[in-house]
Amino acid sequence: MHVPSAHGMFSDCAQLAYADVSRLTTSGSTDFGEMFYECSSLRQVNFGRFDTSAATIMSLML
């Protein structure tokens, strides 16, 4: 699945402990800001082939 922007994708998911984003196609995506913001239970993320090479915004990503 192509993701043009990941901004706030999982924000405020307080019960999220694990996220697998390895299958997301993020090439060309520029905004990853607040992607996991306020995910207080998050302990592990599988980024796999996660491409942030075009990123211009990554503030508060984790």
C-alpha positions in Angstrom: 0.0 0.0 0.0 1.4 3.4 -1.0 1.4 6.0 1.7 1.7 9.6 0.5 1.9 10.9 4.1 2.3 9.1 7.3 1.6 12.1 9.5 -0.2 11.1 12.7 -0.9 7.6 11.3 -0.8 5.9 14.7 -0.9 9.0 17.0 -2.8 8.7 20.2 -2.9 4.8 20.0 -2.2 4.4 23.7 -2.8 0.6 23.6 -0.6 -0.1 20.6 2.4 -2.2 21.7 3.7 -3.4 18.4 3.5 -2.0 14.9 4.5 -3.6 11.6 4.9 -1.0 8.9 7.3 -3.0 6.8 4.8 -3.5 4.0 3.9 0.2 3.6 5.4 1.8 0.5 6.7 5.1 1.7 9.1 6.1 -1.1 8.4 9.7 -2.0 6.6 10.3 1.3 7.8 13.5 3.0 5.8 13.8 6.2 6.3 11.3 9.0 5.6 13.8 11.8 3.8 12.6 14.9 3.5 9.2 13.3 3.6 7.4 16.7 3.0 10.4 18.9 1.5 9.6 22.3 1.7 5.8 21.8 2.7 5.2 25.4 2.6 1.4 25.2 4.6 1.1 22.0 7.6 -1.2 22.6 8.5 -2.5 19.1 8.2 -1.4 15.5 9.1 -3.5 12.5 10.3 -0.9 10.0 11.6 -3.5 7.5 12.0 -1.7 4.1 10.5 1.5 5.4 11.9 4.3 3.2 12.3 7.7 4.7 14.8 9.0 2.1 12.4 11.8 0.9 11.4 12.8 4.4 11.4 16.5 5.2 9.3 16.3 8.4 10.0 13.8 11.2 9.3 15.8 14.3 7.8 13.9 17.1 7.8 10.7 15.0 8.3 8.5 18.0 
